[in-house]
Amino acid sequence: GAVALAAALADQLPAECQRVGVVISGGNLDPALLAQLWE
C-alpha cells in the first residue's frame, strides 16, 4: 500500500502504466494527513 501510493504520488510509475488503482485502507491512516499528501 504505502510503496504503491508513494510511487503514484511521485510520478515514478512505468510509462506503460496508464491507469493505476491504489487501495488505501487501514486504521493507521489519518484522514487529515491523507488530504495533505493528496495536495
CHARMM-style PDB file with segment names, atoms N, HN, CA, C and O in Angstrom:
ATOM      1  N   GLY     1       0.783  -1.193   0.000  1.00  0.00      PROA
ATOM      2  CA  GLY     1       0.000   0.000   0.000  1.00  0.00      PROA
ATOM      3  C   GLY     1       0.831   1.267   0.000  1.00  0.00      PROA
ATOM      4  O   GLY     1       0.667   2.106  -0.886  1.00  0.00      PROA
ATOM      5  N   ALA     2       1.712   1.427   0.961  1.00  0.00      PROA
ATOM      6  HN  ALA     2       1.846   0.745   1.681  1.00  0.00      PROA
ATOM      7  CA  ALA     2       2.460   2.683   1.085  1.00  0.00      PROA
ATOM      8  C   ALA     2       3.419   2.886  -0.079  1.00  0.00      PROA
ATOM      9  O   ALA     2       3.583   4.008  -0.557  1.00  0.00      PROA
ATOM     10  N   VAL     3       4.049   1.823  -0.536  1.00  0.00      PROA
ATOM     11  HN  VAL     3       3.916   0.911  -0.147  1.00  0.00      PROA
ATOM     12  CA  VAL     3       5.002   1.946  -1.646  1.00  0.00      PROA
ATOM     13  C   VAL     3       4.270   2.272  -2.940  1.00  0.00      PROA
ATOM     14  O   VAL     3       4.738   3.098  -3.724  1.00  0.00      PROA
ATOM     15  N   ALA     4       3.138   1.639  -3.171  1.00  0.00      PROA
ATOM     16  HN  ALA     4       2.758   0.968  -2.535  1.00  0.00      PROA
ATOM     17  CA  ALA     4       2.353   1.926  -4.375  1.00  0.00      PROA
ATOM     18  C   ALA     4       1.865   3.369  -4.374  1.00  0.00      PROA
ATOM     19  O   ALA     4       1.921   4.042  -5.402  1.00  0.00      PROA
ATOM     20  N   LEU     5       1.391   3.843  -3.241  1.00  0.00      PROA
ATOM     21  HN  LEU     5       1.346   3.295  -2.405  1.00  0.00      PROA
ATOM     22  CA  LEU     5       0.940   5.228  -3.135  1.00  0.00      PROA
ATOM     23  C   LEU     5       2.098   6.188  -3.347  1.00  0.00      PROA
ATOM     24  O   LEU     5       1.950   7.193  -4.043  1.00  0.00      PROA
ATOM     25  N   ALA     6       3.242   5.894  -2.758  1.00  0.00      PROA
ATOM     26  HN  ALA     6       3.362   5.078  -2.192  1.00  0.00      PROA
ATOM     27  CA  ALA     6       4.415   6.761  -2.921  1.00  0.00      PROA
ATOM     28  C   ALA     6       4.839   6.830  -4.381  1.00  0.00      PROA
ATOM     29  O   ALA     6       5.174   7.908  -4.872  1.00  0.00      PROA
ATOM     30  N   ALA     7       4.831   5.710  -5.078  1.00  0.00      PROA
ATOM     31  HN  ALA     7       4.558   4.835  -4.679  1.00  0.00      PROA
ATOM     32  CA  ALA     7       5.202   5.702  -6.497  1.00  0.00      PROA
ATOM     33  C   ALA     7       4.224   6.518  -7.321  1.00  0.00      PROA
ATOM     34  O   ALA     7       4.634   7.262  -8.211  1.00  0.00      PROA
ATOM     35  N   ALA     8       2.948   6.389  -7.039  1.00  0.00      PROA
ATOM     36  HN  ALA     8       2.615   5.784  -6.316  1.00  0.00      PROA
ATOM     37  CA  ALA     8       1.939   7.143  -7.787  1.00  0.00      PROA
ATOM     38  C   ALA     8       2.072   8.637  -7.523  1.00  0.00      PROA
ATOM     39  O   ALA     8       2.013   9.437  -8.457  1.00  0.00      PROA
ATOM     40  N   LEU     9       2.247   9.020  -6.275  1.00  0.00      PROA
ATOM     41  HN  LEU     9       2.294   8.370  -5.516  1.00  0.00      PROA
ATOM     42  CA  LEU     9       2.358  10.440  -5.932  1.00  0.00      PROA
ATOM     43  C   LEU     9       3.646  11.057  -6.455  1.00  0.00      PROA
ATOM     44  O   LEU     9       3.680  12.248  -6.763  1.00  0.00      PROA
ATOM     45  N   ALA    10       4.701  10.265  -6.557  1.00  0.00      PROA
ATOM     46  HN  ALA    10       4.673   9.297  -6.307  1.00  0.00      PROA
ATOM     47  CA  ALA    10       5.993  10.783  -7.024  1.00  0.00      PROA
ATOM     48  C   ALA    10       6.134  10.698  -8.540  1.00  0.00      PROA
ATOM     49  O   ALA    10       7.176  11.049  -9.093  1.00  0.00      PROA
ATOM     50  N   ASP    11       5.071  10.226  -9.215  1.00  0.00      PROA
ATOM     51  HN  ASP    11       4.224   9.941  -8.766  1.00  0.00      PROA
ATOM     52  CA  ASP    11       5.100  10.100 -10.676  1.00  0.00      PROA
ATOM     53  C   ASP    11       6.221   9.171 -11.133  1.00  0.00      PROA
ATOM     54  O   ASP    11       6.886   9.446 -12.132  1.00  0.00      PROA
ATOM     55  N   GLN    12       6.434   8.078 -10.410  1.00  0.00      PROA
ATOM     56  HN  GLN    12       5.894   7.855  -9.598  1.00  0.00      PROA
ATOM     57  CA  GLN    12       7.521   7.142 -10.700  1.00  0.00      PROA
ATOM     58  C   GLN    12       7.014   5.802 -11.226  1.00  0.00      PROA
ATOM     59  O   GLN    12       7.685   4.783 -11.062  1.00  0.00      PROA
ATOM     60  N   LEU    13       5.848   5.789 -11.852  1.00  0.00      PROA
ATOM     61  HN  LEU    13       5.304   6.617 -11.986  1.00  0.00      PROA
ATOM     62  CA  LEU    13       5.313   4.548 -12.401  1.00  0.00      PROA
ATOM     63  C   LEU    13       5.838   4.342 -13.820  1.00  0.00      PROA
ATOM     64  O   LEU    13       6.118   5.317 -14.518  1.00  0.00      PROA
ATOM     65  N   PRO    14       5.975   3.094 -14.258  1.00  0.00      PROA
ATOM     66  CA  PRO    14       6.440   2.830 -15.625  1.00  0.00      PROA
ATOM     67  C   PRO    14       5.515   3.471 -16.661  1.00  0.00      PROA
ATOM     68  O   PRO    14       4.323   3.648 -16.409  1.00  0.00      PROA
ATOM     69  N   ALA    15       6.061   3.814 -17.811  1.00  0.00      PROA
ATOM     70  HN  ALA    15       7.030   3.671 -18.016  1.00  0.00      PROA
ATOM     71  CA  ALA    15       5.306   4.501 -18.861  1.00  0.00      PROA
ATOM     72  C   ALA    15       4.112   3.679 -19.344  1.00  0.00      PROA
ATOM     73  O   ALA    15       3.092   4.244 -19.737  1.00  0.00      PROA
ATOM     74  N   GLU    16       4.230   2.350 -19.320  1.00  0.00      PROA
ATOM     75  HN  GLU    16       5.059   1.891 -19.001  1.00  0.00      PROA
ATOM     76  CA  GLU    16       3.121   1.522 -19.797  1.00  0.00      PROA
ATOM     77  C   GLU    16       1.945   1.473 -18.821  1.00  0.00      PROA
ATOM     78  O   GLU    16       0.898   0.918 -19.154  1.00  0.00      PROA
ATOM     79  N   CYS    17       2.093   2.026 -17.656  1.00  0.00      PROA
ATOM     80  HN  CYS    17       2.943   2.477 -17.385  1.00  0.00      PROA
ATOM     81  CA  CYS    17       1.016   2.063 -16.658  1.00  0.00      PROA
ATOM     82  C   CYS    17       0.211   3.351 -16.832  1.00  0.00      PROA
ATOM     83  O   CYS    17       0.478   4.355 -16.171  1.00  0.00      PROA
ATOM     84  N   GLN    18      -0.767   3.310 -17.722  1.00  0.00      PROA
ATOM     85  HN  GLN    18      -0.984   2.495 -18.259  1.00  0.00      PROA
ATOM     86  CA  GLN    18      -1.581   4.495 -17.973  1.00  0.00      PROA
ATOM     87  C   GLN    18      -2.664   4.667 -16.910  1.00  0.00      PROA
ATOM     88  O   GLN    18      -2.999   5.789 -16.530  1.00  0.00      PROA
ATOM     89  N   ARG    19      -3.202   3.557 -16.439  1.00  0.00      PROA
ATOM     90  HN  ARG    19      -2.929   2.646 -16.748  1.00  0.00      PROA
ATOM     91  CA  ARG    19      -4.241   3.607 -15.405  1.00  0.00      PROA
ATOM     92  C   ARG    19      -3.806   2.721 -14.249  1.00  0.00      PROA
ATOM     93  O   ARG    19      -3.511   1.540 -14.431  1.00  0.00      PROA
ATOM     94  N   VAL    20      -3.772   3.299 -13.077  1.00  0.00      PROA
ATOM     95  HN  VAL    20      -4.013   4.258 -12.929  1.00  0.00      PROA
ATOM     96  CA  VAL    20      -3.324   2.575 -11.895  1.00  0.00      PROA
ATOM     97  C   VAL    20      -4.316   2.823 -10.772  1.00  0.00      PROA
ATOM     98  O   VAL    20      -4.763   3.950 -10.561  1.00  0.00      PROA
ATOM     99  N   GLY    21      -4.652   1.773 -10.062  1.00  0.00      PROA
ATOM    100  HN  GLY    21      -4.289   0.857 -10.233  1.00  0.00      PROA
ATOM    101  CA  GLY    21      -5.500   1.899  -8.883  1.00  0.00      PROA
ATOM    102  C   GLY    21      -4.689   1.555  -7.648  1.00  0.00      PROA
ATOM    103  O   GLY    21      -3.964   0.560  -7.632  1.00  0.00      PROA
ATOM    104  N   VAL    22      -4.808   2.369  -6.623  1.00  0.00      PROA
ATOM    105  HN  VAL    22      -5.396   3.178  -6.636  1.00  0.00      PROA
ATOM    106  CA  VAL    22      -4.112   2.122  -5.365  1.00  0.00      PROA
ATOM    107  C   VAL    22      -5.167   2.072  -4.269  1.00  0.00      PROA
ATOM    108  O   VAL    22      -5.913   3.032  -4.075  1.00  0.00      PROA
ATOM    109  N   VAL    23      -5.230   0.967  -3.560  1.00  0.00      PROA
ATOM    110  HN  VAL    23      -4.624   0.187  -3.717  1.00  0.00      PROA
ATOM    111  CA  VAL    23      -6.182   0.818  -2.464  1.00  0.00      PROA
ATOM    112  C   VAL    23      -5.543   1.348  -1.194  1.00  0.00      PROA
ATOM    113  O   VAL    23      -4.479   0.888  -0.781  1.00  0.00      PROA
ATOM    114  N   ILE    24      -6.198   2.312  -0.585  1.00  0.00      PROA
ATOM    115  HN  ILE    24      -7.062   2.686  -0.921  1.00  0.00      PROA
ATOM    116  CA  ILE    24      -5.701   2.901   0.657  1.00  0.00      PROA
ATOM    117  C   ILE    24      -6.694   2.525   1.750  1.00  0.00      PROA
ATOM    118  O   ILE    24      -7.849   2.950   1.719  1.00  0.00      PROA
ATOM    119  N   SER    25      -6.246   1.734   2.708  1.00  0.00      PROA
ATOM    120  HN  SER    25      -5.308   1.389   2.734  1.00  0.00      PROA
ATOM    121  CA  SER    25      -7.137   1.296   3.774  1.00  0.00      PROA
ATOM    122  C   SER    25      -6.346   1.089   5.058  1.00  0.00      PROA
ATOM    123  O   SER    25      -5.115   1.118   5.063  1.00  0.00      PROA
ATOM    124  N   GLY    26      -7.062   0.885   6.116  1.00  0.00      PROA
ATOM    125  HN  GLY    26      -8.062   0.861   6.112  1.00  0.00      PROA
ATOM    126  CA  GLY    26      -6.411   0.582   7.387  1.00  0.00      PROA
ATOM    127  C   GLY    26      -6.742   1.604   8.453  1.00  0.00      PROA
ATOM    128  O   GLY    26      -7.133   2.733   8.158  1.00  0.00      PROA
ATOM    129  N   GLY    27      -6.581   1.192   9.679  1.00  0.00      PROA
ATOM    130  HN  GLY    27      -6.263   0.275   9.918  1.00  0.00      PROA
ATOM    131  CA  GLY    27      -6.894   2.053  10.803  1.00  0.00      PROA
ATOM    132  C   GLY    27      -5.795   3.037  11.146  1.00  0.00      PROA
ATOM    133  O   GLY    27      -6.014   3.950  11.942  1.00  0.00      PROA
ATOM    134  N   ASN    28      -4.610   2.870  10.561  1.00  0.00      PROA
ATOM    135  HN  ASN    28      -4.432   2.127   9.915  1.00  0.00      PROA
ATOM    136  CA  ASN    28      -3.494   3.753  10.891  1.00  0.00      PROA
ATOM    137  C   ASN    28      -3.427   4.980   9.998  1.00  0.00      PROA
ATOM    138  O   ASN    28      -2.502   5.783  10.120  1.00  0.00      PROA
ATOM    139  N   LEU    29      -4.388   5.136   9.107  1.00  0.00      PROA
ATOM    140  HN  LEU    29      -5.139   4.484   9.007  1.00  0.00      PROA
ATOM    141  CA  LEU    29      -4.371   6.248   8.166  1.00  0.00      PROA
ATOM    142  C   LEU    29      -5.164   7.416   8.727  1.00  0.00      PROA
ATOM    143  O   LEU    29      -6.355   7.284   9.010  1.00  0.00      PROA
ATOM    144  N   ASP    30      -4.517   8.541   8.885  1.00  0.00      PROA
ATOM    145  HN  ASP    30      -3.550   8.648   8.654  1.00  0.00      PROA
ATOM    146  CA  ASP    30      -5.162   9.750   9.377  1.00  0.00      PROA
ATOM    147  C   ASP    30      -5.760  10.497   8.185  1.00  0.00      PROA
ATOM    148  O   ASP    30      -5.017  10.887   7.285  1.00  0.00      PROA
ATOM    149  N   PRO    31      -7.078  10.711   8.149  1.00  0.00      PROA
ATOM    150  CA  PRO    31      -7.705  11.384   7.006  1.00  0.00      PROA
ATOM    151  C   PRO    31      -7.124  12.776   6.727  1.00  0.00      PROA
ATOM    152  O   PRO    31      -7.016  13.173   5.566  1.00  0.00      PROA
ATOM    153  N   ALA    32      -6.757  13.506   7.753  1.00  0.00      PROA
ATOM    154  HN  ALA    32      -6.845  13.183   8.695  1.00  0.00      PROA
ATOM    155  CA  ALA    32      -6.173  14.837   7.552  1.00  0.00      PROA
ATOM    156  C   ALA    32      -4.810  14.731   6.868  1.00  0.00      PROA
ATOM    157  O   ALA    32      -4.499  15.526   5.982  1.00  0.00      PROA
ATOM    158  N   LEU    33      -4.006  13.765   7.269  1.00  0.00      PROA
ATOM    159  HN  LEU    33      -4.259  13.118   7.989  1.00  0.00      PROA
ATOM    160  CA  LEU    33      -2.699  13.563   6.639  1.00  0.00      PROA
ATOM    161  C   LEU    33      -2.866  13.125   5.188  1.00  0.00      PROA
ATOM    162  O   LEU    33      -2.133  13.591   4.315  1.00  0.00      PROA
ATOM    163  N   LEU    34      -3.813  12.240   4.920  1.00  0.00      PROA
ATOM    164  HN  LEU    34      -4.408  11.861   5.629  1.00  0.00      PROA
ATOM    165  CA  LEU    34      -4.070  11.807   3.550  1.00  0.00      PROA
ATOM    166  C   LEU    34      -4.461  13.001   2.679  1.00  0.00      PROA
ATOM    167  O   LEU    34      -3.973  13.130   1.556  1.00  0.00      PROA
ATOM    168  N   ALA    35      -5.319  13.857   3.175  1.00  0.00      PROA
ATOM    169  HN  ALA    35      -5.715  13.752   4.087  1.00  0.00      PROA
ATOM    170  CA  ALA    35      -5.727  15.042   2.415  1.00  0.00      PROA
ATOM    171  C   ALA    35      -4.531  15.944   2.139  1.00  0.00      PROA
ATOM    172  O   ALA    35      -4.414  16.501   1.047  1.00  0.00      PROA
ATOM    173  N   GLN    36      -3.655  16.090   3.105  1.00  0.00      PROA
ATOM    174  HN  GLN    36      -3.750  15.637   3.992  1.00  0.00      PROA
ATOM    175  CA  GLN    36      -2.458  16.920   2.932  1.00  0.00      PROA
ATOM    176  C   GLN    36      -1.524  16.303   1.887  1.00  0.00      PROA
ATOM    177  O   GLN    36      -0.972  17.029   1.060  1.00  0.00      PROA
ATOM    178  N   LEU    37      -1.339  15.001   1.907  1.00  0.00      PROA
ATOM    179  HN  LEU    37      -1.788  14.411   2.579  1.00  0.00      PROA
ATOM    180  CA  LEU    37      -0.470  14.326   0.947  1.00  0.00      PROA
ATOM    181  C   LEU    37      -1.045  14.386  -0.462  1.00  0.00      PROA
ATOM    182  O   LEU    37      -0.303  14.464  -1.441  1.00  0.00      PROA
ATOM    183  N   TRP    38      -2.354  14.349  -0.557  1.00  0.00      PROA
ATOM    184  HN  TRP    38      -2.957  14.285   0.238  1.00  0.00      PROA
ATOM    185  CA  TRP    38      -3.005  14.330  -1.858  1.00  0.00      PROA
ATOM    186  C   TRP    38      -2.826  15.648  -2.598  1.00  0.00      PROA
ATOM    187  O   TRP    38      -2.835  15.676  -3.828  1.00  0.00      PROA
ATOM    188  N   GLU    39      -2.662  16.745  -1.850  1.00  0.00      PROA
ATOM    189  HN  GLU    39      -2.654  16.722  -0.851  1.00  0.00      PROA
ATOM    190  CA  GLU    39      -2.488  18.066  -2.473  1.00  0.00      PROA
ATOM    191  C   GLU    39      -1.152  18.196  -3.017  1.00  0.00      PROA
ATOM    192  OT1 GLU    39      -0.814  19.236  -3.582  1.00  0.00      PROA
TER     193      GLU     39
END
